[in-house]
């Protein structure tokens, strides 16, 4: 049964929705929000990608080598960083602040991707882990399909809508996972 893995699969889908949405809409958003020409927005967008890449790698190194965060801490850090990044992006009145949000997105993705895969793997028995790995890959692909369609549709109506969608999605998933993790912790205490 995949029921125990469902919260982690939802987290994975939401994370891939965020990755694709932020990558797809950022170039257009930079151009539209800051009234830049195509060359300027392309340059700033490539800088955003560089920032998120460095942030992601550095966060992964810190998580794996130095801090060694628990699954719950990864979820908390990841959701918080993503929400803070979205707030910063939406309220940025200068391009430098918009680019700074990509530091937070790197931290968020670096925390949420290992939380997604670890949580999904740990939620099933050893014999079902190959099936779970396949489901994780399918969830990633589903995010890669849905995000461009939904993000561009929303962007057509208002340039901020994809960011608001991600905010609602991340907040909902964060609250859902907090509830699930709290229930699991309570049931573990009752069993002992």
C-alpha positions in Angstrom: 0.0 0.0 0.0 1.2 3.5 -0.8 -1.0 5.1 1.8 1.9 5.6 4.3 4.0 7.3 1.5 1.2 9.6 0.3 2.3 12.6 2.4 5.9 12.2 1.0 4.6 11.8 -2.6 2.6 15.0 -2.2 5.7 16.8 -0.9 7.7 15.5 -3.9 5.0 16.7 -6.3 4.8 20.1 -4.6 8.6 20.5 -4.6 8.8 19.7 -8.3 5.9 22.0 -9.0 7.9 24.7 -7.2 11.2 24.0 -9.1 9.5 24.1 -12.5 7.3 27.1 -11.8 10.2 29.2 -10.4 12.4 28.2 -13.3 9.8 28.8 -16.0 8.3 32.0 -14.8 11.3 33.8 -13.4 12.6 35.2 -16.7 9.2 36.5 -17.7 8.6 37.8 -14.2 11.9 39.7 -14.1 11.1 41.3 -17.4 7.5 42.2 -16.6 8.0 43.2 -12.9 11.2 45.2 -13.2 10.4 46.6 -16.7 13.7 45.2 -18.3 14.5 44.4 -21.9 15.0 40.8 -23.0 18.8 40.9 -22.7 18.7 42.3 -19.2 16.1 39.9 -18.0 18.0 36.9 -19.5 21.1 38.1 -17.7 19.4 38.5 -14.3 17.6 35.2 -14.8 20.9 33.3 -15.4 22.3 35.0 -12.3 19.2 33.6 -10.4 20.0 30.1 -11.7 23.6 30.5 -10.6 22.5 31.7 -7.1 20.1 28.8 -6.6 22.7 26.3 -7.8 25.3 27.5 -5.4 22.8 27.7 -2.5 21.5 24.2 -3.2 25.0 22.6 -3.3 26.2 24.5 -0.2 23.1 23.6 1.7 23.4 19.9 0.8 27.0 19.9 1.9 26.1 21.6 5.2 23.1 19.2 5.7 25.1 16.0 4.9 28.5 16.8 6.3 28.0 19.2 9.2 24.5 19.5 10.6 22.9 16.1 9.8 19.3 17.2 10.1 16.4 14.9 11.0 13.6 14.3 8.5 11.3 16.6 10.5 13.9 19.3 10.5 14.5 19.0 6.7 10.8 19.5 6.1 10.6 22.4 8.5 13.6 24.1 7.1 12.6 23.4 3.5 9.0 24.7 3.8 10.1 27.7 5.8 12.8 28.6 3.2 10.4 28.2 0.3 7.7 30.3 1.9 10.3 33.0 2.9 11.6 33.0 -0.7 8.1 33.4 -2.1 7.4 36.3 0.2 10.7 37.9 -0.8 10.0 37.4 -4.5 6.5 38.8 -4.3 7.6 41.9 -2.3 10.9 42.6 -4.0 11.0 46.1 -5.3 14.5 45.8 -6.6 16.1 43.0 -8.7 18.7 42.3 -6.0 16.0 41.3 -3.5 14.3 39.1 -6.1 17.7 37.4 -6.7 18.2 37.0 -3.0 15.0 34.9 -2.9 16.9 32.3 -5.0 19.2 31.7 -2.0 16.1 30.7 0.0 14.8 28.5 -2.9 18.1 26.7 -3.0 17.9 26.0 0.8 14.3 24.9 0.4 14.9 22.5 -2.5 18.1 21.1 -0.9 16.1 20.3 2.2 12.8 19.1 0.6 14.2 16.7 -2.1 16.0 14.5 0.4 13.0 14.7 2.8 10.7 13.6 0.0 12.8 10.6 -1.0 13.8 9.6 2.5 10.3 9.9 3.9 8.8 7.9 1.0 11.5 5.2 1.3 11.1 4.9 5.1 7.3 4.7 4.9 7.2 1.4 3.1 8.7 -2.0 3.9 12.0 -3.1 2.4 10.3 -5.2 -0.3 8.3 -2.2 -1.6 11.2 0.2 -1.9 11.8 -0.4 -5.6 8.2 0.2 -6.3 8.4 3.4 -4.2 11.5 4.6 -6.1 9.5 4.2 -9.3 6.6 6.1 -7.8 8.9 8.9 -6.7 10.2 9.2 -10.3 6.6 9.2 -11.6 5.7 12.0 -9.1 8.6 14.0 -10.4 7.5 13.6 -14.0 3.9 14.5 -13.0 5.3 17.8 -11.5 7.2 18.4 -14.7 4.0 18.0 -16.7 1.5 19.9 -14.5 3.7 22.8 -13.4 4.3 24.4 -16.9 0.6 24.1 -17.8 -0.7 25.5 -14.6 2.0 28.2 -14.2 1.7 29.6 -17.7 -2.1 29.6 -17.4 -2.0 31.5 -14.1 0.8 33.9 -15.4 -1.5 34.8 -18.3 -4.0 36.3 -15.8 -1.5 37.9 -13.3 2.2 37.6 -13.0 2.0 37.0 -9.3 -0.5 34.1 -9.4 2.1 31.3 -9.9 3.9 32.6 -6.8 0.7 32.7 -4.8 -0.2 29.2 -5.9 3.2 27.9 -4.7 2.7 29.8 -1.4 -0.7 28.1 -0.8 0.7 24.7 -2.0 3.8 24.9 0.3 1.9 26.1 3.3 -0.8 23.4 2.9 1.8 20.7 2.4 3.8 22.0 5.4 0.8 22.0 7.7 -0.3 18.5 6.4 3.2 17.0 7.0 3.4 18.7 10.4 0.1 17.1 11.3 1.2 13.7 10.0 4.5 13.8 11.7 2.9 14.8 15.0 0.4 12.0 14.7 3.2 9.5 14.0 5.2 10.8 17.0 2.1 10.5 19.2 1.3 7.0 18.0 4.9 5.9 18.5 4.8 7.2 22.1 1.6 5.3 22.8 3.0 2.1 21.5 6.1 2.3 23.9 
